[in-house]
Amino acid sequence: MPSLHVTIPVVVAAEVIGALRSRWRWLWVLYPATVAFGVLLMAEHYLLDTLGGAAVGLVALMVVRSLPARVLSGSERDHQTNGISRRVVHEYSTYSGPRR
């Protein structure tokens, strides 16, 4: 079973390394490496579990990055709603308080 203890740090480190431009960004590689070492040291998972967790994180990151921006922002869902829900959303977004 892939280790989610390792999956999440791999995803976080990959995103931070991709977002930063400093030469120190590569220190973020230590985060998943340290977690993987700790998980192995405490015998929570086997080596293949930690490697599988890292692979799952990288594959998930590639899948999310390959999605179009409109799917991630939720605008795709707006095309599937009916007129009633659009009206409710519009009324809610233009609400200025109780009428007097």
matplotlib code that plots the C-alpha trace (Angstrom):
import matplotlib.pyplot as plt

x = [0.0, 1.6, 2.6, 0.5, 3.0, 5.4, 2.9, 1.8, 5.4, 6.4, 3.5, 4.2, 7.9, 7.3, 4.9, 7.2, 10.2, 8.2, 6.9, 10.1, 13.0, 15.7, 18.6, 17.6, 14.4, 16.1, 16.3, 12.6, 13.8, 14.8, 11.2, 10.0, 13.3, 13.2, 9.6, 10.5, 13.5, 11.4, 8.7, 11.2, 13.1, 9.9, 8.9, 5.6, 6.1, 8.4, 10.8, 8.5, 5.6, 7.5, 8.7, 5.1, 3.8, 6.3, 5.2, 1.5, 2.3, 4.2, 1.5, -1.3, 0.7, 1.1, -2.6, -3.7, -1.2, -2.6, -6.1, -7.4, -7.6, -11.4, -11.9, -9.8, -11.6, -15.0, -16.2, -17.0, -19.6, -21.3, -22.2, -24.1, -26.3, -29.8, -31.2, -32.5, -29.1, -27.5, -30.1, -29.6, -25.8, -26.3, -28.7, -26.3, -23.3, -25.1, -26.7, -26.2, -28.0, -31.5, -34.0, -35.5]
y = [0.0, 3.3, 5.5, 8.7, 9.9, 10.3, 11.3, 14.6, 15.9, 14.9, 17.0, 19.9, 19.9, 19.6, 22.6, 24.8, 23.9, 24.8, 28.1, 29.5, 30.8, 30.9, 28.6, 27.5, 26.0, 22.7, 22.4, 21.4, 18.0, 17.3, 17.4, 14.3, 12.6, 13.2, 11.9, 8.8, 8.1, 8.6, 6.3, 3.6, 4.1, 3.7, 0.7, 2.2, 1.2, -0.9, 0.7, -0.1, 1.5, 4.8, 4.6, 3.9, 6.8, 9.1, 7.8, 8.3, 11.9, 12.7, 11.0, 13.0, 16.2, 15.5, 14.7, 17.9, 20.0, 18.6, 19.6, 22.8, 25.8, 26.1, 22.6, 23.5, 26.9, 25.4, 27.4, 24.1, 23.4, 26.8, 25.6, 22.7, 24.6, 25.7, 29.3, 29.1, 28.4, 31.1, 33.6, 32.6, 33.0, 36.4, 37.6, 36.4, 38.1, 41.4, 41.3, 44.6, 43.9, 43.9, 46.2, 49.0]
z = [0.0, -1.0, 1.9, 2.0, 4.7, 1.7, -1.0, 0.6, 1.3, -2.3, -3.7, -1.4, -2.2, -5.9, -5.9, -3.8, -5.9, -9.0, -7.5, -6.1, -8.1, -5.4, -5.4, -1.9, -3.2, -3.6, 0.1, -0.1, -1.4, 2.2, 3.4, 1.6, 2.1, 5.8, 6.1, 4.1, 6.2, 9.4, 8.1, 7.3, 10.5, 12.6, 10.5, 9.5, 5.8, 3.7, 1.2, -1.8, 0.1, 0.4, -3.2, -4.3, -2.2, -4.0, -7.3, -6.5, -5.5, -8.7, -10.9, -9.1, -9.6, -13.3, -13.7, -11.9, -13.9, -17.2, -16.5, -18.2, -15.9, -16.5, -14.9, -11.8, -11.4, -11.5, -14.5, -16.3, -13.7, -14.4, -17.9, -16.5, -14.0, -14.7, -14.7, -11.2, -9.6, -11.6, -10.4, -6.8, -7.2, -8.8, -6.1, -3.4, -5.0, -5.3, -1.8, 0.0, 3.2, 4.5, 2.7, 4.8]

ax = plt.figure().add_subplot(projection="3d")
ax.plot(x, y, z, "-o")
ax.set_aspect("equal")
plt.show()
